[in-house]
Amino acid sequence: MGALTIRSIDDEVKEKLRVLAARNGRSMEAEVRALIEAAVAERPEPERGLASQIRRDVEGLDLPEIPEPDRSEMPRYAVFD
């Protein structure tokens, strides 16, 4: 297992880290290790398109079924007047 030395940490950051570690019942070293592991953990690439976001938002909602329109009598070309 490798070792890592971090120098020149701001005193305020170090104090916040000490408090965070105490809240989580860990040493500062264990807290830093947990923070680094969480930061580099592999996460699935988020879907970025608008359609993907909409699909994710409406997934699982109980929406009414919308019937397909009858397109047999619709023109297959655009009419411009």
C-alpha positions in Angstrom: 0.0 0.0 0.0 1.3 3.4 -0.9 1.9 6.4 1.3 1.0 10.1 0.6 2.3 13.2 2.3 0.3 16.4 2.0 2.1 19.7 3.0 0.9 23.2 3.5 -2.7 22.6 4.5 -4.4 25.7 5.7 -5.0 25.7 9.5 -8.7 26.3 9.0 -9.0 23.3 6.6 -7.1 21.1 9.0 -9.4 22.1 11.9 -12.5 21.4 9.8 -11.1 18.0 8.9 -10.4 17.3 12.6 -14.0 18.1 13.4 -15.4 16.0 10.5 -13.2 13.1 11.5 -14.5 13.4 15.1 -18.1 13.4 14.0 -17.5 10.3 12.0 -15.6 8.6 14.8 -12.4 8.3 12.8 -8.9 9.6 13.0 -7.9 12.4 10.7 -5.9 10.0 8.6 -8.8 7.6 8.2 -11.1 10.5 7.4 -8.8 11.8 4.6 -8.5 8.2 3.3 -12.3 7.9 3.2 -12.6 11.3 1.4 -10.0 10.4 -1.2 -11.6 7.0 -1.8 -15.0 8.6 -2.3 -13.6 11.3 -4.6 -12.0 8.8 -7.0 -14.7 6.1 -6.8 -15.9 5.1 -10.3 -19.3 6.6 -11.1 -21.4 5.9 -14.1 -21.2 8.7 -16.7 -24.3 10.8 -16.4 -26.6 11.1 -19.4 -26.4 14.6 -20.6 -29.0 15.1 -23.3 -32.3 16.8 -22.6 -34.3 13.8 -23.6 -32.3 11.6 -21.2 -33.0 14.1 -18.4 -36.7 14.2 -19.2 -36.8 10.4 -19.3 -35.1 10.1 -16.0 -37.6 12.7 -14.5 -40.7 10.9 -15.6 -39.5 7.3 -15.1 -41.7 5.6 -12.6 -44.5 8.1 -12.8 -48.0 6.7 -13.2 -48.9 8.5 -16.5 -51.9 7.9 -18.7 -51.3 5.9 -21.9 -51.5 8.2 -25.0 -52.8 6.4 -28.1 -50.9 6.7 -31.4 -52.8 8.9 -33.8 -54.2 7.3 -37.0 -51.9 8.5 -39.7 -53.3 6.5 -42.6 -55.1 9.5 -44.1 -52.4 12.1 -43.4 -50.5 13.5 -46.3 -46.9 12.4 -46.6 -45.7 15.8 -47.7 -45.9 19.3 -46.4 -48.4 21.7 -47.9 -47.4 25.4 -47.9 -49.9 28.1 -49.0 
